[in-house]
Amino acid sequence: MASVTPADQDQFVAQPVQDILERVAHQHAQAPAIDFMGSKLSYAQLRDRVHRFARGLQDLGVGPGVHVGLFLPNTPHYMIAFLGILRAGGTVVNYSPLDAERTLAHKIEDSRTDILVTLDFDELYPRVKPFLQTTRLRTLVVGELAEMSGQPDAVRAALQQEGRLADVADEESHVRFAELLSNSGDFQAHPVDDPGNTLAVLQYTGGTTGAPKGAVLTHGNLSCASQQMVAAFAGDLEPGRERVLAVLPPFHIYSMVVNTLFGMQLAAELYIHARFEPDTVLKAVHENRITTLPAVPTMFIAMLHQPEAAQYDLSCLKICNSGGAPLPVEVQQQFQQLTGCRLGEGWGMTETASAGTYTPMKGARPPAGSCGIAVPGVDLRIAPLDGGEDWLAPGERGEICVAGPNVMKEYWNRPDATRESMTADGFFRTGDVGYVDEDGYVFIVDRTKDMILCSGFNVYPRTIEEAIYEHEAVEEVSVIGVKDRYRGQSPMAFIKLRAGAEPFTLEALKGFLAPRLGKHEMVQAMEIREELPKTPVGKLSKKELAEEMASVEL
């Protein structure tokens, strides 16, 4: 069975996350840390900005027990703010720009976020400013993309011409990001005496019912998870000489660990792209000799579909990881033919700080359909679905359970949910059904929680159903995931109308749902039926719908 001994777990040392930067900046002070839009920062310069931002936050009252939210795209602001919050003694709360307004409001209140960091983009700032009046949020820290670029005036003018910048209010509740960097960097230290139990990040994950839950990720969880990922690729990468292309959204657990922390552990140069554009990514790999590229299946598919992909020299790639959704075998094969680099698939969850399984870059080709072997330090076992107490043997299907220094401490203020998610001997119950073969390779065959994986994002049918039920014409609705060649899966709604109600189109439904759902949650297909399948006791049943749509692909 794919499992490791406690001795294997002991090699990973829980430490304050911000101390990773201190070590790297001491050992590789002049090594490049960030490359963004024509501007570079060395690790010494990054450390200086983190210290200054920490002092600026402390002047706003940030310290132990204060929660600071990040509502940011992929820019250097994220890395500076993330590490600055922790250095100031505060807690990071990640927010997704894909979230609907009601979800953002819930997270602000539930997480006790007092300060939120964002940019002056038209798609960001106007969405969160109203929360200063409607939630506990008291301060907005607003940055500019241009201030991190090599040509700030030109970038600012271009963004203004494109209509992408919002008018930022001149109010006492607003602070400019740059203002928090205008100090000596002489912050007050707050030692983290027990990294394994001290909260570092509240990372929200959805649920099949109710509102999103906050996973309590400690300093130990995150520092160990990044060490575990380094151990997984030991021998493949050389500290101080690697170049990581960061195209994943920074608020996602996958990105936080494999870009920000994994890259920092290796003293790698992080090439940050504010948005994913497949042709630009291919060009960046070629020109900058990128060695590490983590992404999700839809990104790799988009790169393969670029007409000029074969014209680029991509032989520099050493590590290419796909996560967030199942990776089609044909995509793996096509990518290796294009680049010469094995495209590995990994599996993990918010609750495991992303670390779960990985695909070795060398050696025998992994079996088709596998998501790899257990990451070093992860004890992965299979529990029987009937509630039995004995772990299952290789080849037997059951619920995947994991333990290790990377597994979350608990759900934030949700003791019942925490108890339900853990076995008696401390393993986290993932809700995914799978098996492990004789060689330790893991195969995921089902998802017990009805979760839909859309382009690497978790989407929950209950959330969509509740929003659709607000439509006055809807009597019953059932949402399932159907295959999508590009996104992996997409939500499809089956609807029964109220008597006498007028039918509506998919586009009309999307318009109705736009203010109620995040973009990643939007239904991509719809069917109106006279009746929906039900169980013998009258509950709506997804089983028949899933079986009916099993061969359908959008």
MILUM-289406 format. One record per residue: x, y, z negated of N, C-alpha, C in turn; residue in one letter. Coordinates in steps of 0.05 Angstrom, whole numbers, plus 5000, padded with zeros to 4 digits. Each point is the difference from the previous one (the first is absolute). Layout:
// residues N
XYZXYZXYZA;...
// end
This chain:
// residues 554
501749765000498350245000501850255000M;499150215013501550255001499850144973A;502049964983500050144975502950024991S;500550184981502750044990500049974970V;502349974989500249964971500350274987T;499450024974500350264986502850115002P;502049825002502850095003500450175025A;498649935021500250165025498950274996D;497950024983498750264995501850184983Q;501749884984501750154981502250165014D;500549945026502150165014499150285007Q;497450054997498950265007499650174975F;501150245000500150164976498050235002V;498250014980498150224999501450264992A;499650215016501350254995498250235009Q;500450244989498450235010500450035030P;497950045014500150025030501850235008V;499850234986501650235008503049964996Q;500849804984502849944996501349875024D;498349895018501149895025501450225016I;498650235002501250225014502650104986L;500050014974502350104986502449825006E;499649745000502249815006501050045029R;498250015019500750025028501450275005V;498950214989501250275004502850024988A;500549844979502750004988501949845018H;499149775010501749825016500350095029Q;497950135011500050075029499050295003H;501350184985499150284999499650135027A;501949965018499950145026498749835022Q;499149764993498749845020497350125007A;499249995025497450115008497749854987P;498150144989497649884987497550035017A;499650235011497550065015500750145026I;498849925022500150135025497250065009D;499350265003497350085007499950255017F;499049975024499550225018502550195002M;502349885004502450165004501450104975G;499149914977501250074974500949754986S;502350024987501149774985500550084971K;499649814982500750034972501849774992L;502250064986501749794989498749914974S;501149784989498849904974500550204978Y;502350145001500550214980498050235002A;499450085025498050215005497249914992Q;499449755006497349904992499850004969L;502149914987499950004970499650284990R;501450205012499750284991497150095003D;498749945022497350095005498049854981R;500649754994498349864981500250124973V;502450074991500450134974498650274999H;500250155021498750265001496949974999R;499049815015497149965000499149904973F;501649844987499349904973499850244981A;502050185001499950244983497650175006R;499450045026497750155007497449884990G;499849745001497649874989499850034970L;502349984987500050034971499150284992Q;500750205016499050274995497050025003D;498849815014497049995003498849824978L;501749894983498949844978500249705004G;501449915021500249725006502049874981V;499249774989501749854982498749734996G;500949854980498749744995497050024995P;498549835013497150014997498550175021G;501550165015498850175020500149865027V;497749995014499849865025499950195024H;501849965019500250185023499449845025V;498150105016499249865024501650095025G;500449815019501350065025498049955023L;499350215014498249995023501550105024F;501949835010502050095019500349815023L;500850115023500849835023502949934997P;501149885021502749904999502050235006N;500850144979501950225002501949984976T;502250144999501849994977498750104974P;497850155003498650094976499349764982H;499249785013499149774984502249894982Y;502349965012502249874985501050194978M;500250265006500850194980498050024977I;497550015007497950024979499749744984A;500149775014499849744986502149984979F;502550045007502249974981500150234980L;499150245009500050234982497949964978G;497749895006497949954980501149814979I;501249785009501149814981502350114984L;501750165012502250134986499050204979R;497850125005498850194981498649864977A;499749735002498749854979497149945006G;499050095023497249965007499449735014G;497549975008499149765014499150075028T;500749845020499150055027497349865005V;498250145013497549885010499950055030V;500049785015499950035029497150035011N;499650185018497450055013500349965030Y;498149885012500049955029498450225015S;501250135020498450185017497749865015P;500049745000497949855013497549974982L;500350064974497849964981497750205006D;497649914995497750175001500050194975A;498550225002500150204978499149874973E;498049835001499049884975502149834987R;501649865017502249844990502250174987T;500750215014502050184989499150124973L;497550084998499050114975500049794978A;499349755006500149794980502849964990H;501949995018502849954992501150234983K;499350245006500950234984499049974971I;497549944997498949984973501049754986E;499949775014500849754987502950004992D;501750115017502950004995500950224981S;498250204996500750234983502250175014R;499650045026501950165015499550304994T;502150144991499850294994501150175022D;502049905014501450155021500249835025I;499550135023500149855026501950145019L;501849855012501950115020499049935028V;499850205017499149965027501450195019T;499350005026501150185020497850195010L;500850215014498150195010498749925026D;500049745007498749905024497050044998F;498850055023497150045001498549754992D;501249765004498749754993500549924971E;501650154985500649934973499050204980L;501150245000499550204980497050064996Y;498550065022497150064996498449774987P;501049765002498549774989500349994969R;502250104990500549974971499550264985V;500050225013499650264985497450004985K;497849905011497550014984500149844974P;501849814998500249844975500950174976F;501150235005500850184978497550104985L;497750015014497650084987498249764991Q;500349775013498149794994501249764984T;502650004996501349794984501850124979T;501549834986501850094979502650125012R;500449985026502450105013500350304994L;502450084992500450284992502150155017R;501849855014502150135015500549865027T;500350165021500949895026502850105006L;501849825006502650075010500049965030V;500450225015499649995029502750055014V;500849815017502450025015499550065029G;502150045016499950045028501749805014E;499149875021501649825015502550145011L;499650245009502250155013502450044982A;499550034974502250064981502049774997E;499349765009501849784998501349945027M;499450155020501149955027502550165005S;501449945023502450155007499550275012G;497550045010499350265012497350084989Q;499950104976497450064987498350205014P;501250215011498450205013498649895025D;501549855016498949895025497949794994A;500549834980498049804992497550124990V;500350214983497650144989498450135022R;501350125019498650135023498549795016A;501349785005498749795016497549884986A;500349964974497749894985497750215000L;500750254997498050215000498550015027Q;501549985021498850015027498249765005Q;500749774988498349765003497650014982E;499850204982497750014982500149804978G;502449914992500249794980500550114972R;500450264997500550114974497550134987L;499749964975497750114985500950264986A;498150174995500650254984500049924971D;502350024987500349924972499350244982V;498249964981499150214983502250104982A;500050264994501950124981498650024973D;500049774986498649984975501949904978E;499350054976501649914977500349704999E;498049865011500049704999501849885022S;501350175016501749915022502950074995H;501749815007502950044998501349905025V;501850155011501449915025502249794992R;500249805017502049794996502850134997F;500650195017502650135000500650144973A;497950104987500450144974501049804979E;499149765002500949804980502949915004L;501250085023502849945005501850244993L;498850224993501550254996500850024970S;501749834992501050004972502749864999N;501249984977502749894996500049705001S;497749874998500049714998500649894973G;500150174980500649924973497549904986D;499349755005497549894990500449884972F;497849964986500149874974499849705004Q;501949854991500049715003498049864983A;498649815010498249834985500849715005H;501749894983500949725003497749815001P;500249805017498049785002501249774985V;499249974975501249794982499249725007D;497649975011498949735006498950005029D;501849985020499150025028497949795007P;500249774988498149785007497250064992G;499650184981497350064991499150295004N;501850175011499450285003498850055028T;497750135001498650065025501650195017L;500449935025501350175019498050105021A;498449815012498350075022497249874995V;497950165005497349895001499449975030L;499849755009499649945028497249875003Q;498250145013497249915001499749795022Y;498449804992499349785019497049984999T;498849925022497149985001499049754986G;497449965000498849764988497649935016G;499149754997497749915015497550134989T;500150094976497750144988501050234984T;498450214999500750234983502250175012G;501050194984502050195009502849885000A;501950135014502749915001501249984972P;501849814996501449964975502950095002K;501050124978502850085000501849784989G;501949925016502049804991502250154985A;500549924975502150124984502749875008V;501550155015502749915008502150144983L;501549854985501950114982502650065014T;501850144986502750045011501349735006H;499649814982501249745004498849865025G;497450015003498849885024501350105026N;500250275002500950125025503149975004L;501550034979502949975002500749715006S;498649814988500549725005499149925028C;497750105008499049935027502050085022A;501150244997502050095020502549844998S;500949924976502349824997499449735013Q;497649904996499249745012500150015030Q;499250225012500050025029502950025010M;501850134985502850015007501249724999V;499349854979501049724997499049825022A;497550055010498949845021501750025026A;501250235005501550045024503050034995F;500949894977502850014993501749875023A;502150145008501749905021499250115028G;497550105002499250115026500550305002D;500150134977500350294999502450094983L;501150235007502450104986499350274988E;500250024973499450264986501650235011P;498750225004501350245010500350025030G;499149795015500450005029497549945016R;497749994986497549925014498350255006E;498449975020498250225009497249895002R;498250114984497349904998498150205014V;498349905018498150185013497349984984L;499250234989497750014983497650115016A;498249825008497650075015497549934984V;500349854979497649924984499150244983L;497450024995499050214982501149974972P;501150214988501449974975498349934976P;497450055002498249944977499449704997F;500749845020499449725000502249854984H;499349804985501949854983502249885017I;499449915024502049885018502250205006Y;499150245008501950215006501650094976S;498750034977501350104976502349824992M;499749745003502049814992502149955023V;499149955024501949925021501350245014V;498850244999501350245010501550154978N;498550114982501150184980501949864981T;499249784987501649874980502149815011L;499249835018501849815013502250155014F;499350205016502050165014501950144981G;498950104978501750144981501949814985M;499049764994501849804987502449945018Q;499650015026502249945019501650255008L;499450234988501250255008499850045030A;497749935011499550025029499250285007A;500350065026499050255011497149965009E;498250164990497149975006499350205022L;499349895023499050175023497050024997Y;499050234992497250034994498550125024I;497949865009498250105021497350074987H;499150255004497550094988497649845010A;500249905025497849845011501249785017R;498449795004501049785017499250055029F;502050015017499750025029501849805012E;498949795012501749775009502350075018P;499650185019502250075018502250154985D;499250174980502050154984501549814982T;498749794990501349814983502149845015V;499349915024501949855017502450175006L;499550255007502250185006501850054976K;498850034976501550044975501749764993A;499049765004501549764995502550005018V;499650065025502150005020502150214994H;499250254995501850224998501550004973E;498649924978501150014973501149744991N;499949795016501049744993498849904974R;497350014999498549914976500649714995I;500349924975500649724993497649874987T;498250154987497849894985497450145008T;498049845007497450115009497749844987L;498950114978497649884989497550135012P;498049845007497650115012497749804996A;497850065012497649824999499649905028V;498549785004499649885026499150195022P;498250184994499050185020502250185011T;501950074984502350165009501849845019M;500649764992501749835018498649955026F;497449955000498449965024500250255018I;499650234988500150255015502850045013A;502149934986502750035011500349815024M;499149754997500349815022498450085025L;497950164996498350085023501050255014H;502250114990501150245014501449915026Q;499250135022501149925026503150015002P;501250184985502950045002501549864977E;498749824985501349884977502649865007A;500049865022502349845008502450175008A;499650265004502250175008501850094977Q;499049954976501550094976501849774990Y;502350074989501849814988499249984970D;498749784993499049964973501649784985L;502349945010501749784989501150074973S;499850264992501050084974498349904976C;497649925006498249914978500949754987L;500150004973500749774984497749884986K;498350174988497749924984497550135010I;498149845009497450115008497949844985C;498550144984498049874983497250105007N;498149815001497250075004498549924976S;498350184990498349944977497350135003G;498349964980497450134999497849865014G;500649825018498049855015501449775014A;498449795007501249775014501450095026P;502349885006501550065024499649795021L;498950065023499649805021502749885009P;500049745005502549865007501150115026V;498250075019501050105026501450274997E;499150164981501450264995502849954989V;500349814982502649934990501949925022Q;499049835018501649895022500850235019Q;498150165007500550225019501950204989Q;499850064974501850204988502849894999F;500449754993502749895000501249995028Q;498449955020501050015027500950285008Q;498550204990500750285007502550094986L;500249934974502150124983502349814993T;499549745001502049814990499949974970G;498250144987499749994971497549844993C;500349824981497649864990498150194987R;497549985007497950164987498849834978L;500650074975499149844977497450104989G;498549814990497450074987500349974970E;498950194985499949984971497250044990G;499649924975497450034987500550104972W;498350184991500150114973497550154995G;499850124976497650144992500850244984M;498250194996500450224982500849904973T;498649794991500449904973502749864996E;501349925023502749884998502250195009T;499350265000501950215009501249935027A;498349895018500649935027501649735003S;501649944980501749765002498349754997A;500249815019498649754999501549795016G;499850025026501549825018501650175020T;502049875013501550125021501049785019Y;500750095024501149815020503050045002T;501649804995502950025003500750085029P;502050175003500750095027501849815015M;501249814985501849815013499149714993K;501249815013499449724995497749905018G;498949784993497949875016497650195003A;498849995023497650165005497749914981R;498750204987497849934982497749865015P;498549844986497749875014497950215008P;498849955023498050195010497750034980A;499150244995497850054983500750054971G;502649964993500950044973500650304995S;499650094975500850274993502650004984C;501549795003502749994987500149834975G;502250044986500549864974499950214978I;499949904975499850184977502550174998A;499650264995502150194995501649914975V;502650034999501549934976498850134975P;499649844979498850114976497049974998G;498749925022497149965001499549704996V;498449944980499149724995497249985012D;499949865022497549985016498949714998L;497549974991498849744997497250005011R;498949775003497349975011498249874979I;497850154993498149904980497649885014A;498949794988497549885012497750194999P;498449995021497750185002497749914982L;500149764990497849914983500450064970D;502150164994500550074973501849814984G;501149805013501749814987502650134990G;501349884981502350134987502649925012E;500249795015502649915011500650145027D;502550085003500850125026499949795022W;499350095024499749825022502749935013L;500149785014502449905013500350145028A;502449985012500350125027498049885019P;498950185017498149935020497150024991G;499550024974497350024989499150294999E;497650055009499050275001498750094973R;500650244992498950114976500550304999G;499650124976500550284997502950064994E;501150195015502850074996500350174974I;501849914983500550144975503050074998C;500650234989502850084998500750114973V;502549974992501150124976502850115007A;500950194985502750115004500250284989G;502450114999500450274989498650225016P;499249935024498750205018497050014996N;498849814986497149994997499050224980V;498050145008498950234984499649924971M;500050214983499449954972497149954995K;498350155013497149984996498550195020E;497449994999498450205014499450234980Y;500150245010499750244984497250014988W;499949994973497550024986497949805008N;500949775010498249785008500849744988R;499749974973500949754987498649755010P;497450035006498549765010501149915027D;500550205018501149935026502849884998A;501650104980502749894996499849714991T;498349954981499749724990499149815023R;498150095016499049845022502149945021E;502050175002502049975021502449844992S;500149924975502449864990499349724990M;501849815005499649734989500950004970T;499449784987500749984972503050024995A;501649915020502950024996501350235015D;498450215006501250255010500450035029G;498849835017500250035029497750185010F;500650175020498050165012498549855021F;497450004998498349865020499550195023R;501149945023499950195023497350005014T;498449794997497549995015500349905029G;502549955008500649895027500349704998D;498849865019500149715001502249925020V;501749824992502149915018501349754990G;502349935012501549774991503050055005Y;501649834988502950015004501049745011V;501650005021500949755011502549894985D;501049785009502249874986502650174999E;500250185019502450175002499750274986D;497750034987499550254985498750225016G;499349955025498750215016497050024993Y;499150254998497350064990498250055024V;497649894999497950045020497550114987F;499050235009497550114990497849925020I;497849884989497949905018497450134996V;499650154978497450124995500450224979D;497950174997500050204980497549984984R;500349944974497649954984498550254993T;501250235004498750254991498650165022K;499649875023498650135023501550245011D;502450044992501550235009500549995030M;499950235013500650025028502750155003I;501849895016502650135003500050155027L;499950274999499950165024502750165002C;501649925019502650145005501650024974S;499949804984501650004975498750114976G;497650115003498550124978497849814991F;499649994973497949844989497350145003N;498149875012497350125003498049804987V;498250114985498249844984497150035010Y;498749785008497350025011498050144982P;500249964974498150124981500050315003R;502450125003500250295002498550095025T;500349865022498750085025497049954998I;499249784988497249944998498650214983E;501250084978498850204983499650275015E;501950075017499750245016497849985021A;499849775013497949965020497349994987I;499849904976497449994987498950284994Y;501650205002499150284996498450105024E;500249865022498550075024497149934996H;498250195005497249964994498649785017E;501349935023498749805017500949714993A;501949974982501149744995498649864976V;499249755005498949844979502049814988E;501549865018502049814991502550035017E;502349954989502550015015501949804989V;501549885018502149824992502450055018S;502350054988502550075015502049784997V;501149925023502149805000502450105017I;502249874998502350065017500049825024G;500450125023500249845025502850055012V;500949825016502750025012500250245018K;502250144998500650235016502849975011D;500350005026502649955013502150204991R;499250244994501950214993500350034970Y;497850014986500050064971500149754982R;499949775012500049754984497149924994G;498650174985497249974994498750285001Q;497450005004498450254999497349944987S;498850194986497449964988497849995021P;498249814998497649995017497649994981M;498050175006497650024983497649875014A;498749834985497449885009497850134983F;498150125014498050174987497249915007I;498350004979497149975003498850274994K;498350105018498850264996497449984984L;499450234987497450024986497749995021R;497749914991497749995018499450275012A;499850015026499350265013502350185006G;502449934990502450175004501049985029A;501050225010501150015027502849895000E;500749835020502749895002502050235005P;502549964994502050205005502549865012F;501750165012502449895013502349984980T;502149865009502549984984501250284996L;500050165020501150274998498550174980E;497349975000498450154980500649904972A;500449744997500749904973502750104991L;501950015018502750104993499850294992K;498450165013499650284992498950024972G;498049834994498850004973502149924979F;501749815006501949904981502550174997L;500650175019502550155000500650144973A;498150144987500650124974500049814977P;499249755005499649814978502249794998R;501549965022502049795001502650125010L;502249864993502650065012500149915028G;501950115016500249925028500649705003K;501649904982500749715002497649824993H;498050114987497649854992497850005021E;500350175020497850045019499349755015M;497349955002499149765016500850045029V;500849785013500850015028498049855018Q;498149864987497949865016497549984982A;497749985014497549994985498049845016M;498249864985497849865013497650034982E;497850085012497450024986498449745005I;499249884978498549755002497350024984R;498249835008497449994986500349884972E;501749814997500549874974503049954997E;500950014975502849934993500049744984L;502049845004500149744986500250044969P;498649824986500050024971500549724988K;500850004975500349754985497349914990T;499849754990497449904990498750174979P;501750154985498950174979499450295010V;500350045026499350265011502250215003G;502549924993502250195003501050005028K;500850245010501250015026502549835002L;500249855021502249815003501850085024S;502650024995501950075022501049755014K;499649774987501249765011499149945028K;497450015005499049945027500950215020E;500250254992500950215018502949965008L;501649934979502949955005500449775019A;498449794996500349765018499150075028E;497950165003499050085026502050175015E;501550174985501850195013502949915000M;500449754992502849904998501650025026A;498749965022501450005026499850275014S;498850204988499750265012502450174994V;500950155020502350184996499350275013E;500350224984499450265011502250105018L;
// end
